[in-house]
């Protein structure tokens, strides 16, 4: 009996595949459990339509991801850090800091997608890889700069004004 699998079934196949199984197995196990349907002409047409829609969505998603990758390749971000006199920072630049900087620049990047080759602990320019969907990667350029004195004052003033109000 020809069936269309609605869900992945171990040792049979994956959802959406058309398989030939014994009629007893189909009628007594697969169909009652909602794992499969009989492969009628109507069901096969619906399956083809769903596959076409999924292919179109996947193509659109790939195009969007490619556009984001191209935009990210040109991106340069400044990350201010507290540094010592010799240019080394008190801490490392983290994936979360880079993801936040990307977010401020208008890109939605999760920290899990950021790949730092080695810890960044000094001021300077660095290339950081961003892992995107569809196996695409982009390299952004970050510039680690020391905090400006004005930034420290502004943060202190915000904290003071926040406590009063």
C-alpha positions in Angstrom: 0.0 0.0 0.0 1.3 3.5 -0.9 1.3 6.0 1.9 2.5 9.5 2.6 4.3 9.9 5.9 3.0 12.8 8.0 5.8 12.5 10.6 9.3 10.9 10.6 9.0 7.2 11.3 12.1 5.2 12.3 13.2 2.6 9.7 10.5 3.9 7.2 11.3 7.4 6.2 10.9 11.1 6.8 7.8 13.3 6.8 6.5 14.1 3.3 8.0 11.0 1.7 5.9 8.5 -0.3 6.6 4.9 0.8 5.3 1.4 0.0 4.4 -0.6 3.2 2.2 -3.6 3.9 -1.5 -2.7 4.2 -1.8 -4.2 7.7 1.0 -2.0 9.0 -0.5 1.0 7.4 -4.1 0.4 8.5 -3.3 -0.9 12.0 -0.4 1.3 13.1 0.6 4.2 10.9 -2.8 5.7 10.0 -4.4 5.3 13.4 -1.4 7.0 15.1 -1.5 9.9 12.7 1.9 9.0 11.2 0.7 8.5 7.6 -2.1 8.9 5.1 -3.1 6.7 2.2 -1.4 8.2 -1.0 -4.5 9.2 -2.9 -4.4 11.6 -5.9 -5.8 14.4 -3.7 -3.1 13.8 -1.0 -0.3 13.7 -3.6 -1.4 17.0 -5.1 -1.5 18.7 -1.7 2.0 17.2 -1.0 3.3 18.7 -4.2 1.8 22.1 -3.4 3.3 22.1 0.1 6.7 21.1 -1.3 6.5 24.0 -3.8 5.6 26.5 -1.1 8.5 25.2 1.1 10.9 25.5 -1.7 9.8 29.1 -2.5 10.1 30.0 1.2 13.6 28.5 1.4 14.7 30.4 -1.7 13.4 33.7 -0.2 15.1 33.0 3.1 18.4 32.2 1.3 18.2 35.5 -0.6 17.6 37.5 2.5 20.4 35.7 4.3 22.8 36.5 1.4 21.8 40.1 1.5 22.5 40.3 5.3 25.8 38.5 4.7 26.9 41.1 2.1 25.8 44.0 4.4 27.7 42.5 7.3 30.9 42.0 5.3 31.1 45.8 5.0 30.3 46.4 8.6 32.8 48.0 11.0 31.9 48.4 14.6 33.6 50.2 17.5 33.6 48.6 20.9 34.8 50.8 23.7 36.7 49.0 26.5 38.4 50.1 29.7 42.1 49.7 29.0 45.4 50.0 30.8 48.2 52.4 29.8 49.9 49.7 27.7 46.7 49.2 25.6 45.5 45.9 27.1 42.0 45.8 28.3 40.8 44.8 31.8 38.6 42.1 30.2 38.0 40.4 26.9 35.5 41.4 24.1 32.7 38.8 24.4 30.3 37.4 21.8 27.5 39.2 23.7 29.2 42.6 23.3 29.6 42.0 19.6 26.0 40.9 19.2 24.9 44.0 21.1 27.0 46.2 18.9 25.4 44.6 15.8 22.0 45.1 17.3 22.7 48.8 17.8 23.8 48.9 14.1 20.4 47.5 13.1 21.3 43.8 12.6 19.7 41.0 14.7 22.6 38.7 15.5 22.5 36.2 18.4 25.6 35.7 20.5 25.7 32.1 19.5 26.3 33.1 15.9 29.4 35.1 16.8 32.7 33.3 16.3 35.8 34.8 17.9 39.0 33.0 16.8 41.0 34.0 19.9 40.3 36.2 22.9 40.4 39.9 22.1 42.1 41.7 25.0 43.9 44.7 23.3 42.9 47.8 21.4 43.0 47.5 17.6 41.2 46.1 14.6 39.9 42.5 14.5 38.0 40.3 12.1 35.1 38.4 13.6 33.1 35.7 11.8 29.3 35.7 12.0 27.7 32.3 11.3 24.4 32.8 9.4 21.6 30.4 8.3 22.0 28.3 5.2 25.7 27.7 6.1 26.7 31.3 5.1 29.3 33.3 7.0 30.2 37.0 7.1 33.2 38.7 8.5 32.7 41.9 10.4 35.5 44.2 11.5 35.5 45.4 15.0 37.7 48.2 16.4 38.4 48.0 20.1 38.9 51.5 21.4 39.5 52.9 24.9 36.7 54.5 26.7 36.5 58.2 26.3 36.4 60.2 29.6 33.1 61.8 28.4 31.6 58.3 28.2 32.5 57.5 31.8 31.1 60.8 33.0 27.8 60.3 31.0 27.4 56.9 32.5 28.0 58.2 36.0 25.6 61.1 35.5 22.9 58.7 34.2 23.3 56.6 37.3 23.1 59.6 39.6 20.1 61.1 37.8 18.4 57.7 37.8 18.6 57.4 41.6 17.0 60.8 42.2 14.1 60.3 39.8 
